[in-house]
Amino acid sequence: MTHPFTYVSAKEALSVIESGQRVFIHGGSCTPIYLLHELAKEKDRLKDVELVSITLKGDIELDKPGYQSAFHINSLFVSPSVRQAVSEGRADFVPVFLSDIPDLFKRKILAIDVAIVHVSPPDSHGYCSLSLSIDIARSAVDSAKTVIALVNPDLPRTHGDGMIHTDRFAKMVYHPAKAYEEDYGKKVGETEMTIGKNVAELIDDGSTIQMGIGTIPDAVLKYLSGHRDLGVHTEMLSNGIIDLVETDVINNKKKKIHPNKTVTSFAVGSQKLYDYLNDNPAFSFLDIDYVNDPHVIRRNPKVIAINSAIEVDLTGQVCADSIGEMQFSGIGGQMDFMRGAALSEGGKPIIALSSRTAKGVPRIVPCLKQGAGVVTTRGHVHYVVTEYGSTFLFGKNLRQRAQSLINISHPDDRELLTKYCFERFKIFLPS
């Protein structure tokens, strides 16, 4: 059965947006760049339109100076596309757990007037897919008064919660364009590989893995080829998963919920990954308020949560979203999975980071920078891993934590860290 539908121009579709409205923008690899550039042309018609999103990718145009009177970006996660605008005060940031964002829409704390989503073409039943980015987009579509769809034949069709019937769309615009690509694996260096090896040594066969964003999670995947019967329940996927699925290292046999399925909420990678995910029933893309719910996560055995950080202080406080007062990213799903893994039988919440930045700035520090935000509290931290080893902080007192973290800090930083500890704690435990 075929369902009738009509495509319209971008200008006609965007004409439904009115001044003073709140508009949701689909993010990640599904950022609707074409419609955002067309929306920018409406700046003389519109005033005070609030744009709500998580991770926007690519050149979105609307973050640039000159659009402030027409559009205000209110970001739920600061990505490179909006970082400068937030830093310069032309955009705002909302600190919130990724799993809680759907509630902001459903409870109308952030009521959505219009949602702009980027979808695969409709099937014979009239259903489009939210493709690579289900995350908060599913809830935005369900909550919005009006939905505009950018229909793209180049987007993969994914299975799960992302099916939207064309009847839900007020306007549909057809525009072919490749999805945003980013291959973290190509950015992995020696330090990341060493960290990846150290993390992989903490992972038992039969574990269920969650991977955060960046080079370190991809480095971990490179060291898992010798493991068996791994499962995946994660907020995001990247390229590194493909070889492990094809060699049966990842088969999801040991999972208690969604066995035999790789569960995720969004994917960011290369076209190779997107082609692999296209119409692949082994992957289930689900709503973020389910995927990131700690009470759901804990139901799988041996959950390994692998997340990174900007800096960790000597008591175990983790800053993962800001560099001092500069907002760099967002809270995201780190705490969702850190807590879920901690509650899982045999689970291991892991913070993995290099001991120094590429510019030589220490990441294990006496105190977090002034203005830095604590994403994962010292009460939630269990494992911390650098290229110099791993340490288990859960149950350790402040002095023991400090000593453990100094042992995996950069060798050139240890003297200063030790001096600080002597001054703060008076008595310092021997290593």
C-alpha positions as CSV (number, residue, x, y, z in Angstrom):
1,M,0.0,0.0,0.0
2,T,1.3,3.5,-0.9
3,H,0.4,6.6,1.0
4,P,0.0,10.0,-0.7
5,F,2.2,12.8,0.4
6,T,3.4,16.1,-1.0
7,Y,6.8,17.7,-0.8
8,V,7.0,21.5,-0.6
9,S,9.7,24.1,-0.8
10,A,11.9,24.9,2.2
11,K,10.4,28.4,2.2
12,E,6.8,27.1,2.4
13,A,7.7,24.6,5.1
14,L,9.4,27.1,7.3
15,S,6.5,29.6,6.9
16,V,4.7,27.7,9.7
17,I,7.3,29.0,12.2
18,E,6.2,32.2,13.9
19,S,7.9,34.8,16.0
20,G,8.2,33.9,19.7
21,Q,8.0,30.2,19.2
22,R,10.3,27.4,20.5
23,V,11.7,25.2,17.7
24,F,13.4,21.9,18.2
25,I,16.3,21.1,15.9
26,H,17.3,17.5,15.2
27,G,20.9,17.0,16.1
28,G,23.9,14.7,15.7
29,S,24.5,13.1,12.3
30,C,20.9,14.2,11.4
31,T,21.5,17.9,11.8
32,P,19.3,19.4,9.1
33,I,21.9,21.8,7.7
34,Y,19.9,22.6,4.5
35,L,16.8,23.7,6.4
36,L,18.9,25.7,9.0
37,H,20.5,27.7,6.2
38,E,17.1,28.3,4.7
39,L,15.8,29.3,8.1
40,A,18.6,31.8,8.3
41,K,17.0,33.6,5.3
42,E,13.9,34.2,7.4
43,K,15.7,36.4,9.9
44,D,13.9,39.6,8.8
45,R,10.5,38.0,9.1
46,L,11.0,36.4,12.6
47,K,11.8,37.7,16.1
48,D,12.7,35.9,19.3
49,V,12.5,32.3,18.0
50,E,14.2,30.0,20.5
51,L,16.1,27.0,19.0
52,V,16.4,24.0,21.3
53,S,18.8,21.1,20.5
54,I,21.5,18.8,21.7
55,T,24.6,18.2,19.6
56,L,24.4,20.1,16.4
57,K,27.0,19.1,13.8
58,G,28.4,21.1,10.9
59,D,28.0,24.7,9.8
60,I,24.6,25.7,11.0
61,E,24.9,29.4,10.1
62,L,22.5,30.5,12.8
63,D,25.2,30.6,15.5
64,K,27.0,33.4,13.7
65,P,26.7,37.1,14.8
66,G,23.8,39.0,13.2
67,Y,21.0,36.5,13.9
68,Q,20.4,37.3,17.6
69,S,17.2,39.3,17.2
70,A,15.6,36.6,15.1
71,F,17.0,33.4,16.7
72,H,18.2,32.5,20.1
73,I,20.0,29.1,20.6
74,N,19.2,27.4,23.9
75,S,21.5,24.4,23.8
76,L,21.0,21.3,25.9
77,F,24.6,20.2,25.0
78,V,27.3,22.5,23.7
79,S,28.8,21.1,20.5
80,P,31.5,22.8,18.4
81,S,28.8,24.3,16.2
82,V,27.5,26.5,19.0
83,R,30.5,26.7,21.4
84,Q,31.7,30.1,20.3
85,A,28.2,31.6,20.4
86,V,27.7,30.3,24.0
87,S,31.1,31.6,25.0
88,E,30.4,35.0,23.6
89,G,26.9,35.2,25.2
90,R,24.9,34.9,21.9
91,A,23.6,31.5,23.0
92,D,22.7,29.7,26.2
93,F,23.3,26.3,27.8
94,V,20.9,24.2,29.9
95,P,22.7,21.7,32.2
96,V,20.6,18.5,32.3
97,F,21.1,14.8,32.2
98,L,20.5,13.4,28.7
99,S,17.9,10.9,30.1
100,D,15.9,13.8,31.6
101,I,15.5,15.9,28.4
102,P,12.4,14.1,27.2
103,D,10.7,15.1,30.5
104,L,11.4,18.8,29.7
105,F,9.4,18.4,26.5
106,K,6.6,16.1,27.9
107,R,6.0,18.2,31.0
108,K,6.2,21.4,28.9
109,I,9.0,22.9,30.9
110,L,10.4,23.4,27.4
111,A,7.2,23.2,25.4
112,I,8.0,22.6,21.7
113,D,5.9,24.6,19.2
114,V,7.7,23.3,16.1
115,A,10.1,20.3,15.6
116,I,12.4,20.2,12.6
117,V,13.6,16.6,11.9
118,H,15.8,14.9,9.3
119,V,14.4,11.6,8.2
120,S,14.7,8.7,5.7
121,P,12.1,8.5,2.9
122,P,8.7,7.0,3.7
123,D,8.2,3.2,3.2
124,S,5.2,1.6,1.5
125,H,3.3,2.1,4.7
126,G,4.1,5.8,5.0
127,Y,6.7,5.5,7.8
128,C,9.9,7.5,7.8
129,S,12.8,6.8,10.2
130,L,14.6,9.3,12.5
131,S,17.6,7.5,11.2
132,L,20.9,8.0,13.1
133,S,19.6,10.2,15.9
134,I,16.6,9.0,17.9
135,D,17.9,10.3,21.2
136,I,15.6,13.2,22.2
137,A,14.1,13.6,18.8
138,R,11.4,11.0,19.4
139,S,10.1,12.9,22.4
140,A,10.3,16.2,20.5
141,V,8.2,14.8,17.7
142,D,5.7,13.4,20.2
143,S,5.5,16.7,22.1
144,A,5.6,19.3,19.3
145,K,2.5,21.0,18.0
146,T,3.9,21.0,14.5
147,V,6.5,18.9,12.8
148,I,8.6,19.7,9.7
149,A,10.4,16.9,8.0
150,L,13.5,17.1,5.8
151,V,13.3,13.9,3.8
152,N,16.7,12.7,2.7
153,P,17.2,9.5,0.5
154,D,20.9,9.4,1.6
155,L,20.0,8.8,5.3
156,P,19.9,5.2,6.5
157,R,16.7,3.7,7.8
158,T,17.2,2.3,11.3
159,H,15.0,0.0,13.4
160,G,13.5,0.9,16.8
161,D,11.6,3.9,18.2
162,G,12.3,6.2,15.3
163,M,9.4,5.4,13.0
164,I,7.3,8.4,12.2
165,H,4.3,8.3,9.9
166,T,4.0,11.0,7.3
167,D,0.6,11.9,8.7
168,R,2.5,13.5,11.6
169,F,4.3,15.9,9.4
170,A,2.7,19.3,8.7
171,K,5.3,19.9,5.9
172,M,7.8,17.7,4.1
173,V,10.9,19.0,2.2
174,Y,12.9,16.6,-0.1
175,H,16.6,17.2,-0.2
176,P,19.4,14.7,-0.8
177,A,22.6,15.2,1.3
178,K,25.2,13.0,2.9
179,A,24.9,12.7,6.7
180,Y,27.5,14.4,8.8
181,E,30.5,12.1,9.2
182,E,33.1,12.0,11.9
183,D,35.5,9.0,12.4
184,Y,37.1,9.2,15.9
185,G,39.2,6.1,15.1
186,K,41.4,8.2,12.7
187,K,42.2,10.6,15.6
188,V,43.5,7.9,17.9
189,G,47.2,8.3,18.9
190,E,49.7,6.3,21.0
191,T,48.4,7.7,24.3
192,E,44.8,6.8,23.5
193,M,45.9,3.3,22.5
194,T,47.6,2.8,25.8
195,I,44.6,4.0,27.7
196,G,42.4,1.8,25.5
197,K,44.6,-1.2,26.4
198,N,44.4,-0.4,30.2
199,V,40.6,-0.1,30.0
200,A,40.2,-3.3,28.0
201,E,42.0,-5.2,30.7
202,L,39.2,-4.3,33.1
203,I,36.5,-5.8,30.8
204,D,35.5,-9.4,31.4
205,D,33.9,-11.7,28.8
206,G,30.1,-11.4,28.8
207,S,30.2,-7.7,29.7
208,T,27.7,-5.2,28.4
209,I,29.5,-2.1,27.1
210,Q,28.6,1.6,26.9
211,M,30.9,3.9,25.1
212,G,31.0,7.7,25.3
213,I,32.1,10.1,22.6
214,G,35.6,10.5,21.5
215,T,38.9,8.8,20.7
216,I,39.4,6.8,23.9
217,P,36.2,4.7,23.5
218,D,37.3,3.9,19.9
219,A,40.7,3.0,21.2
220,V,39.2,0.6,23.7
221,L,37.2,-1.2,21.0
222,K,40.5,-1.9,19.1
223,Y,41.7,-4.0,22.1
224,L,38.5,-6.1,22.4
225,S,39.1,-8.5,19.6
226,G,40.2,-11.3,22.0
227,H,37.1,-11.0,24.2
228,R,34.0,-13.1,23.9
229,D,30.2,-12.7,24.1
230,L,30.2,-8.9,24.7
231,G,26.9,-7.0,24.6
232,V,26.2,-3.3,23.8
233,H,23.7,-1.0,25.5
234,T,25.0,2.5,24.8
235,E,23.8,6.0,24.1
236,M,25.9,6.2,20.9
237,L,27.7,4.1,18.4
238,S,30.8,4.8,16.3
239,N,32.8,3.0,13.6
240,G,34.8,0.7,16.0
241,I,31.8,-1.5,16.6
242,I,31.6,-3.0,13.1
243,D,34.6,-5.4,13.2
244,L,33.6,-6.6,16.6
245,V,30.1,-7.4,15.5
246,E,31.3,-9.2,12.3
247,T,33.8,-11.3,14.2
248,D,31.1,-12.3,16.8
249,V,32.9,-10.6,19.7
250,I,29.8,-8.5,20.1
251,N,26.8,-10.8,19.9
252,N,24.7,-9.6,22.9
253,K,24.0,-13.2,24.0
254,K,24.6,-12.5,27.7
255,K,22.4,-9.5,28.0
256,K,19.2,-9.9,30.1
257,I,17.3,-7.1,28.3
258,H,17.3,-6.9,24.5
259,P,19.4,-10.1,24.1
260,N,20.8,-10.5,20.6
261,K,20.3,-6.8,19.9
262,T,22.8,-3.9,20.0
263,V,20.9,-1.1,21.7
264,T,21.8,2.5,21.1
265,S,20.1,5.9,20.7
266,F,22.3,7.6,18.1
267,A,25.3,7.0,15.9
268,V,28.1,9.3,14.7
269,G,30.7,7.8,12.4
270,S,31.7,7.5,8.7
271,Q,29.5,6.5,5.7
272,K,30.8,2.9,6.3
273,L,29.0,2.8,9.6
274,Y,25.8,4.4,8.2
275,D,25.7,1.9,5.4
276,Y,26.2,-0.9,7.9
277,L,23.3,0.3,10.0
278,N,20.9,0.8,7.1
279,D,17.9,-1.5,7.6
280,N,20.0,-3.7,9.9
281,P,17.6,-5.4,12.4
282,A,20.5,-6.4,14.7
283,F,20.6,-2.7,15.9
284,S,17.8,-1.2,17.9
285,F,17.7,2.7,18.1
286,L,15.6,3.6,21.1
287,D,14.4,6.7,23.0
288,I,17.1,8.2,25.2
289,D,14.8,8.3,28.3
290,Y,14.8,4.5,28.1
291,V,18.4,3.8,26.9
292,N,19.9,6.1,29.5
293,D,17.7,5.2,32.4
294,P,20.0,3.9,35.2
295,H,17.3,1.5,36.3
296,V,17.2,0.0,32.8
297,I,21.0,0.0,32.4
298,R,21.5,-1.9,35.7
299,R,19.4,-4.8,34.5
300,N,22.2,-6.1,32.3
301,P,25.1,-7.9,33.9
302,K,28.6,-6.6,34.0
303,V,27.8,-3.2,32.5
304,I,31.1,-1.4,31.6
305,A,30.5,2.4,31.2
306,I,33.5,4.1,29.5
307,N,33.5,7.8,29.6
308,S,36.1,10.5,29.4
309,A,36.7,13.8,31.2
310,I,38.4,17.2,30.9
311,E,40.0,17.0,34.4
312,V,39.8,15.0,37.7
313,D,40.7,16.5,41.0
314,L,42.5,14.6,43.7
315,T,39.3,13.8,45.6
316,G,37.8,12.2,42.5
317,Q,35.5,15.0,41.3
318,V,35.1,14.8,37.5
319,C,34.7,17.8,35.2
320,A,33.6,16.6,31.8
321,D,31.8,19.6,30.3
322,S,33.7,22.8,30.9
323,I,37.2,24.2,30.9
324,G,37.0,26.6,33.9
325,E,34.2,29.0,33.1
326,M,34.1,28.1,29.4
327,Q,31.3,25.7,28.5
328,F,32.9,23.1,26.3
329,S,30.2,20.4,26.0
330,G,27.4,19.3,28.3
331,I,26.4,16.9,31.1
332,G,25.1,14.4,28.5
333,G,24.7,10.8,29.5
334,Q,27.9,10.3,31.6
335,M,26.1,10.2,34.9
336,D,23.3,8.1,33.6
337,F,25.7,5.3,32.7
338,M,28.1,5.8,35.6
339,R,25.3,5.2,38.0
340,G,23.7,2.4,35.9
341,A,27.0,0.5,35.7
342,A,27.7,0.9,39.4
343,L,24.3,-0.6,40.2
344,S,24.8,-3.5,37.6
345,E,25.9,-6.8,39.0
346,G,29.6,-6.9,38.3
347,G,29.5,-3.5,36.6
348,K,32.4,-1.1,36.3
349,P,31.9,2.7,35.8
350,I,35.1,3.9,34.2
351,I,36.5,7.4,33.7
352,A,39.3,7.3,31.1
353,L,41.4,10.3,30.3
354,S,45.0,11.2,29.2
355,S,47.2,12.5,32.0
356,R,47.8,15.7,30.1
357,T,46.2,17.5,27.2
358,A,47.9,17.7,23.8
359,K,49.3,21.1,24.9
360,G,50.8,19.5,28.1
361,V,48.2,20.8,30.5
362,P,47.7,18.4,33.5
363,R,44.3,16.6,33.7
364,I,44.7,15.2,37.1
365,V,44.8,18.3,39.3
366,P,44.8,19.5,42.9
367,C,41.5,21.3,42.4
368,L,39.2,21.8,39.4
369,K,39.6,25.1,37.6
370,Q,37.5,28.0,39.0
371,G,34.1,27.9,37.4
372,A,34.4,24.2,36.3
373,G,31.3,22.1,36.6
374,V,31.2,18.7,38.4
375,V,29.5,16.2,36.1
376,T,30.3,13.0,38.0
377,T,30.7,13.5,41.8
378,R,33.4,11.9,43.8
379,G,30.7,9.7,45.4
380,H,29.9,8.2,42.0
381,V,33.5,7.6,40.8
382,H,34.8,4.0,40.8
383,Y,37.6,3.5,38.2
384,V,39.9,6.1,36.8
385,V,42.2,5.1,34.0
386,T,45.1,7.0,32.3
387,E,48.0,5.8,30.1
388,Y,49.9,5.2,33.4
389,G,47.5,2.7,34.7
390,S,44.1,2.4,36.5
391,T,42.9,2.9,40.0
392,F,39.8,2.0,41.9
393,L,38.5,4.9,44.1
394,F,35.3,3.5,45.5
395,G,35.5,3.1,49.2
396,K,38.8,5.0,49.5
397,N,39.2,8.0,51.8
398,L,40.5,11.3,50.5
399,R,44.1,10.6,51.3
400,Q,44.0,7.2,49.6
401,R,42.3,8.7,46.6
402,A,44.9,11.4,46.3
403,Q,47.7,8.8,46.4
404,S,46.0,6.5,43.9
405,L,45.4,9.3,41.4
406,I,49.0,10.7,41.8
407,N,50.2,7.2,40.9
408,I,48.5,7.4,37.5
409,S,49.1,11.1,36.8
410,H,51.9,12.3,34.5
411,P,55.3,11.7,36.1
412,D,56.2,15.3,35.7
413,D,53.1,16.4,37.7
414,R,53.5,14.1,40.7
415,E,55.9,16.3,42.7
416,L,53.5,19.3,42.6
417,L,50.5,17.0,43.4
418,T,52.3,15.4,46.3
419,K,53.2,18.8,47.7
420,Y,49.6,19.9,47.5
421,C,48.5,16.8,49.3
422,F,50.9,17.3,52.1
423,E,49.7,20.8,52.6
424,R,46.0,19.8,52.5
425,F,46.0,16.5,54.3
426,K,48.9,17.1,56.6
427,I,49.7,13.4,56.8
428,F,50.3,11.6,53.5
429,L,49.9,7.8,53.2
430,P,52.9,6.1,51.6
431,S,52.5,4.6,48.1
